[in-house]
Each structure stands twice: as structure tokens, then as C-alpha cells.
Amino acid sequence: MNEQWQEIGDRVFVRRHESFDMNTGLIVGDGHCLVLDTRTSHQEAADLVEAVRRITAAPWTVVNSHSHFDHYFGNAIFRPAEIWGHVRCAEEIEQYGEQHLADVIKRLPERREELEEVTIVPPDHTFAAAASLDIGGRIVHLRYFGLGHSSNDVVVHVPDAGVVFAGDLVEEGAPPAFSDSYPLDWPATTAAMLEEMPELVIVPGHGAVVDRAFAQAQQAELALVAELARQAHVAGLRDSIKLFPYPEDVSREAIARAFLQLDA
């Protein structure tokens, strides 16, 4: 994979990485920039820093799209900059960050040495519903629309460039990830994002940049998953799981998460 910056709007860039097929974002203003997500380790974050410096020498503000390891384990490398995230993003990293790290080391034993360097750093600037940042004279909006891929997904809106960074609320190249999700809420959360933000360029957390039609189609799939999960909760799994739009292992994970919500 060619890990070069792709300019998708005026001084708005995305870099797609081989590691987890993950996207990071860069928004450049006059004398300041915003970096979206910091990757999986200090080594990966240092690589990202080098890539940012090929575009701009300006100081940065960091935003974490949500509290999953591949989006924030590199935070320490970007300090002492401000790091923004949803209030629950900061809370979850503060409470569970060390456990996240231990779990990832167990899952990726071949990267133990690299991962053991990680220092857990949660966002130090938080918001509950909306925040606006002045990035070198450009206003960038941070929005929280509700439960979805996680409890704390942040959408980054760059209105003067017509670009939305949707984080893992939208996925390309693989099915949406449900392991920490809220399947019953996710469709409405994505719909609210699409209703408020009419932009045609949407950057998913992983995979290729997509258009509005792709995001709308995925929102419809998520709505089908939520409805089928409700039906399965009443009628059982045997027949309904065949109707899910995703592979069986993904569908079962979505059902399990939906059942947790329904049983609560």
C-alpha cells in the first residue's frame, strides 16, 4: 500500500496505512494544523509525525476519533499539544487504557517490544456534543451524534473544504466492526451525521475515501442489522442470521451486542 498523503480538499489530507488499513487525517491552516488519530504505537506515531512534517512545519492540535487502540496509542508522541476527544473517550482511556494495551500485546505477540513502549495518554480537552476549533484561521467542527461503533465516536467536519472524517462510524473494505458497538443506535447516529453534513467526500476510519451514496448504503445496512437483531431476539437466530448483510461471524457479533442492549 502506498502510504502517501492524498489531498481530498483544500489543504485537507488523508493517509491510508497498511497497519489495520487505517486512515489518519491532516487539516492545514495558516500556522497551525490538526492531526486526526495517532495510530497503534509510538513507532507508528513517529512515522506519522515524519509524514506530517513533509506537508507542514506548523504546530498541531490532535483529535482522537474514539477510544480504540489503533486510534490513540500514539498520543504521547504528539504531546505537549492539545488532544481533543469526546468526554467518554477520555474517561474510557483513563479507566481502561492499560487493559487495552495488555489485550493488544496478547493479541499481537510479534509486536510486543514495539507495543511495550506505549504510554497511555488520554485526551486532555473534551466535549459532550459539539466543539469548534480554530485551526490557523479555519474552523473545524467536532460533533458527537450518539452511540455507534463505540460509545464516543467523533465526527470531524471541515466545511470550507467539503470533507467529513467519519471515523469508524463508516467503514470501507471490510464490514463495520461491532465488537464494542451499539447496533441499535448506530443507524440513527449515522443518519444524523448525514442529515447535518451534506458533504460528498467522507473519510472512513479504515479503507478508501467514499462518497455520500456509499455512506447512505452502509447506513441502510446498519438499519437492517438492527431490525434483524430485534427480530432474532424475539424469534431466535436460526433463520434470521441468513438474512444479515455481513458474514456470519460479523453478524453474530452484531447480534450479541444488540442483545446486550435489548436485555438491558
C-alpha positions in Angstrom: 0.0 0.0 0.0 1.3 3.5 -0.9 1.2 5.3 2.4 1.3 8.8 0.9 -0.9 11.7 1.7 -3.9 12.2 -0.6 -5.3 15.7 -0.8 -9.1 15.4 -0.8 -10.0 19.0 -0.3 -8.2 22.3 0.1 -5.2 21.5 2.4 -7.1 18.5 3.8 -5.3 15.2 3.5 -5.8 11.6 4.3 -3.1 9.0 4.8 -4.1 5.3 4.5 -1.8 2.9 6.3 -1.1 -0.8 5.8 -1.4 -1.3 9.5 -5.1 -2.1 10.1 -5.9 -0.3 6.8 -6.3 2.7 9.0 -6.8 6.4 7.9 -5.3 9.4 9.6 -6.2 12.9 8.7 -4.4 16.2 8.4 -6.0 19.6 8.1 -3.7 22.5 7.5 -4.4 26.1 8.3 -2.2 29.2 8.4 0.5 28.5 11.0 -1.4 25.6 12.6 -2.7 22.1 11.7 -4.9 19.4 13.1 -3.9 15.7 13.1 -6.7 13.1 13.4 -5.8 9.9 15.2 -2.3 8.8 16.2 -2.0 5.1 15.2 -1.2 2.0 17.1 2.3 2.6 18.7 5.0 5.1 19.3 6.8 3.8 16.3 3.8 4.3 14.1 3.1 7.7 15.6 6.7 8.8 14.8 6.2 7.7 11.2 3.1 9.8 11.1 4.9 12.8 12.6 7.5 12.5 9.8 4.8 12.3 7.2 3.0 15.4 8.7 6.3 17.3 8.6 6.6 16.6 4.9 3.4 18.7 4.5 3.8 21.4 7.2 6.1 22.6 9.9 3.2 24.2 11.8 2.3 23.1 15.4 -0.6 20.8 15.7 -3.8 20.0 17.6 -4.7 16.3 17.9 -8.2 14.8 17.8 -8.9 11.2 18.7 -11.9 9.9 16.8 -12.7 7.4 19.5 -11.1 5.2 22.3 -9.9 2.2 20.3 -6.2 1.4 20.5 -5.4 1.9 16.8 -6.6 5.5 17.0 -4.8 6.7 20.2 -1.8 4.6 21.3 0.5 7.1 19.5 -0.9 10.1 21.5 2.2 10.5 23.7 4.4 11.3 20.6 2.3 14.4 19.8 2.5 15.9 23.3 2.6 18.6 24.6 -0.1 19.5 22.0 -3.8 19.7 23.0 -5.5 16.3 22.4 -9.3 16.5 21.9 -11.8 13.8 22.2 -15.3 13.1 23.4 -15.7 13.1 27.2 -16.3 9.4 27.2 -13.2 8.8 25.1 -11.1 10.4 27.7 -12.9 8.5 30.5 -12.6 5.1 28.8 -8.9 5.6 28.0 -8.2 6.7 31.6 -10.1 3.8 33.0 -9.2 1.0 30.5 -6.2 2.2 28.6 -3.7 -0.1 30.4 -6.1 -3.0 29.9 -6.4 -2.1 26.2 -2.6 -2.2 25.9 -2.3 -5.6 27.7 -5.0 -7.0 25.5 -3.3 -5.8 22.3 0.1 -7.2 23.3 -1.6 -10.6 23.9 -3.3 -10.3 20.5 -0.2 -9.2 18.7 2.7 -11.0 20.4 5.0 -10.4 17.5 4.8 -6.7 18.2 5.3 -6.9 22.0 8.5 -4.9 22.0 7.0 -2.2 19.9 3.8 -2.0 22.0 5.6 -2.1 25.4 6.9 1.4 24.5 3.4 2.8 24.5 2.5 5.3 27.2 -1.3 5.7 27.6 -2.3 9.4 27.1 -6.0 10.2 27.1 -7.4 13.4 25.6 -7.0 16.5 27.8 -9.6 18.6 26.1 -13.1 17.1 25.9 -16.7 17.9 24.9 -20.1 16.2 25.1 -21.9 17.2 22.0 -20.0 19.8 19.9 -16.9 21.8 19.8 -15.3 24.1 17.1 -11.5 24.5 16.7 -9.7 27.4 15.0 -7.0 25.7 13.0 -5.0 28.5 11.6 -8.0 30.6 10.6 -10.0 27.6 9.5 -13.0 26.5 11.6 -13.2 22.7 12.1 -16.2 21.3 13.9 -16.2 18.2 16.2 -19.5 16.6 16.6 -20.9 13.7 18.6 -24.1 12.2 17.2 -24.7 9.3 19.5 -23.8 5.7 20.2 -22.5 3.7 17.2 -19.2 1.9 16.5 -18.3 2.9 20.1 -19.7 5.0 22.9 -17.7 8.0 21.8 -17.3 8.4 18.1 -16.3 11.9 17.0 -17.0 13.2 13.5 -14.6 15.9 12.2 -16.2 18.3 9.8 -14.2 20.7 7.6 -16.9 22.8 6.0 -14.7 25.1 3.9 -13.3 22.0 2.1 -16.4 19.9 1.9 -14.9 17.0 3.8 -16.2 14.8 6.7 -13.9 12.5 8.7 -16.5 10.0 9.9 -14.1 7.8 12.0 -15.3 4.2 12.4 -19.0 5.1 12.0 -18.2 4.4 8.4 -16.0 1.5 7.2 -14.8 0.7 3.7 -13.1 -2.5 2.5 -14.5 -4.6 5.4 -17.7 -4.9 7.3 -18.3 -2.5 10.2 -16.7 -3.6 13.4 -19.3 -4.5 16.1 -17.2 -5.8 19.0 -17.6 -2.6 21.1 -20.7 -1.3 19.3 -24.3 -0.2 19.9 -26.0 -1.8 16.9 -29.5 -0.5 17.8 -28.3 3.1 17.9 -25.7 3.1 15.1 -28.1 3.6 12.2 -29.7 6.7 13.7 -26.3 8.1 14.6 -25.0 7.7 11.1 -28.3 9.1 9.7 -27.9 12.2 11.9 -24.4 12.8 10.7 -25.6 12.5 7.0 -28.5 14.8 7.7 -26.4 17.5 9.3 -23.4 17.2 6.9 -24.3 17.1 3.2 -20.7 16.8 2.1 -19.8 14.4 -0.7 -16.3 13.5 0.5 -16.4 11.2 3.5 -13.3 9.6 5.1 -14.0 6.3 6.9 -11.8 5.2 9.8 -10.4 2.4 7.6 -10.3 1.8 3.9 -10.7 4.1 0.8 -12.3 7.5 0.9 -16.0 7.2 0.0 -18.9 9.3 -1.3 -22.3 10.1 0.2 -24.0 7.3 -1.6 -21.7 4.7 -0.1 -22.3 6.1 3.4 -26.1 6.1 2.8 -26.0 2.5 1.6 -24.0 1.4 4.7 -26.4 3.3 6.9 -29.2 1.2 5.3 -27.3 -2.0 6.0 -26.9 -1.0 9.7 -30.6 -0.3 9.9 -31.3 -3.8 8.5 -28.9 -5.3 11.1 -30.7 -3.5 13.9 -34.1 -4.7 12.7 -33.0 -8.3 12.2 -31.3 -8.3 15.6 -34.6 -7.2 17.2 -36.4 -10.0 15.3 -33.8 -12.6 16.3 -34.2 -11.5 19.9 -37.9 -12.5 19.7 -37.9 -15.4 17.3 -34.4 -16.9 17.6 -31.3 -16.9 15.4 -31.7 -19.9 13.1 -33.5 -18.3 10.2 -32.8 -14.6 10.7 -29.0 -14.8 10.6 -29.1 -15.9 7.0 -30.7 -12.5 6.2 -27.9 -10.4 7.6 -25.8 -8.4 5.0 -22.5 -9.5 6.6 -20.5 -12.7 7.1 -21.8 -15.0 9.9 -19.0 -14.2 12.4 -19.7 -10.4 12.0 -23.4 -10.9 12.2 -23.2 -13.0 15.4 -21.0 -10.3 17.0 -23.6 -7.6 16.0 -26.4 -9.8 17.4 -24.6 -10.3 20.7 -24.1 -6.6 21.1 -27.7 -5.9 20.2 -28.9 -8.5 22.6 -26.9 -6.8 25.4 -28.7 -3.6 24.6 -32.1 -5.3 24.4 -31.6 -7.3 27.6 -30.5 -4.2 29.5 
